[in-house]
């Protein structure tokens, strides 16, 4: 279902080898370089390429739709946060950071799904 209209990608320097993190949530480190996002950390977006060395170009999708690697099953419309490794899991706690909303379902770990990138916290009324 991958869409490309209405997206915003920006290139940053990679903090290290990100070759296994394509379609994972990422954040900026203290030096302004891209690294994997941790559990419930605020992501800047989703990595679109796979740079394999520090300071290589890391293309990050900040707005729009993207693919995302999931750590668990997800239903369409569910809010998604980052795991400790940067892949996606369903928001299941009040005030948890949501980096995306699932646009399609995943049935298993490592499924890649289409998501709408968001930058918000889940209200208590929407948490599982």
C-alpha positions in Angstrom: 0.0 0.0 0.0 3.0 2.3 0.1 2.1 5.9 -0.7 4.5 8.7 -1.6 2.3 11.8 -1.8 2.5 14.5 0.9 5.7 13.3 2.6 8.6 15.2 4.1 12.0 13.5 4.1 15.1 15.1 5.5 18.7 13.8 5.4 20.8 13.7 8.6 24.1 12.1 9.4 24.0 8.6 10.8 25.3 8.1 14.3 26.7 4.7 13.3 25.8 1.6 11.4 22.0 1.7 10.8 22.0 -0.9 8.0 19.5 -3.1 9.9 17.2 -0.2 10.9 15.5 0.7 7.6 11.8 1.4 8.5 12.5 1.8 12.2 11.7 4.8 14.4 14.7 7.1 14.9 15.7 10.0 17.0 18.5 12.6 17.1 21.5 12.1 19.4 23.3 14.9 21.3 25.3 15.6 18.2 22.3 15.9 15.9 22.9 12.5 14.3 20.3 9.8 13.7 20.2 6.7 15.9 17.6 4.1 16.8 14.7 5.3 19.0 14.3 3.7 22.4 11.2 2.5 24.2 8.6 5.3 24.4 11.1 7.9 23.3 10.1 10.8 21.1 11.0 9.9 17.5 11.7 12.4 14.8 10.4 10.0 12.2 11.1 6.7 10.4 14.4 5.8 8.7 13.9 5.3 4.9 17.3 4.0 3.9 20.0 1.8 5.4 23.3 3.7 6.0 26.1 1.4 7.1 28.6 3.7 8.6 28.8 6.8 10.9 28.2 10.1 9.1 26.6 8.5 6.0 23.4 10.0 4.8 20.3 8.8 6.8 17.1 9.8 5.1 14.3 10.2 7.6 10.6 10.6 6.9 9.3 13.2 9.3 5.7 13.6 7.9 3.4 11.6 5.8 3.1 7.8 5.4 5.9 5.3 5.7 6.6 1.6 6.1 7.4 0.5 9.6 8.7 -2.8 11.0 6.5 -4.1 13.7 7.5 -6.0 16.9 4.0 -7.4 17.3 0.6 -7.7 15.7 -1.3 -4.5 15.1 -4.8 -3.6 13.8 -5.6 -0.7 11.4 -6.1 2.5 13.3 -4.0 1.6 16.4 -1.5 4.0 17.7 2.1 2.8 17.6 5.1 3.6 19.8 8.8 2.6 19.7 10.2 -0.5 21.3 13.7 -0.4 22.9 15.1 -1.4 19.5 13.1 1.2 17.4 10.6 -1.1 15.8 6.9 -0.6 16.4 4.5 -1.8 19.1 1.0 -0.9 20.0 0.5 1.9 22.5 -0.8 0.3 25.6 -0.4 2.9 28.4 -1.8 6.3 29.1 0.5 9.2 28.1 2.7 6.9 26.0 4.4 8.6 23.0 2.8 7.7 19.7 5.0 8.0 16.6 2.6 6.5 14.1 -0.9 5.2 13.4 -1.3 1.9 11.6 -2.9 2.1 8.2 -2.9 -1.7 7.8 -2.7 -4.7 10.0 0.3 -6.7 11.0 -0.2 -10.3 12.1 3.3 -11.1 13.5 6.7 -9.8 14.6 8.8 -8.3 11.8 5.8 -7.6 9.5 6.2 -4.3 7.7 3.1 -2.2 7.6 2.1 1.2 6.2 1.7 3.9 8.9 0.8 7.5 9.2 3.6 9.3 11.1 2.3 11.3 14.1 4.0 13.2 16.9 1.7 12.9 19.9 1.0 11.4 23.2 -1.9 8.9 23.6 -4.6 10.1 26.0 -5.6 7.8 28.8 -9.0 7.2 27.1 -7.3 5.6 24.0 -4.7 3.4 25.7 -5.3 -0.3 25.9 
